[in-house]
């Protein structure tokens, strides 16, 4: 999987985000990234907050374990998630 990279005690995800969708869900692969649709609009950090909450819930980790490391205002984002291994993340997000 080109969208996930092992990182010490966690993983780094390469994501393509589609804000303002009907519902929040994983939408499959988009080039080298995993596409995630978010129901939140891309204003005032709402989409980023929705993304962090969604990933924490999907992967069974605390929101504090999910860190946006790049792409704050972009559709292309990189997110570090601690306390999860690569295989578990792939299984829960595929």
NORUR-V796623 format. One record per run of one state. SS is the DSSP state (helix for helix, strand for strand, loop for the rest). FROM is the first residue (numbers start at 1). TO is the last residue. If there is no record, write none. Layout:
ss: <SS:SS>
from: <FROM:FROM>
to: <TO:TO>
This chain:
ss: <loop:strand:loop:strand:loop:strand:loop:strand:loop:helix:loop:helix:strand:loop:strand:loop:helix:loop>
from: <1:4:8:10:19:25:31:33:38:46:60:63:66:71:76:83:86:94>
to: <3:7:9:18:24:30:32:37:45:59:62:65:70:75:82:85:93:94>
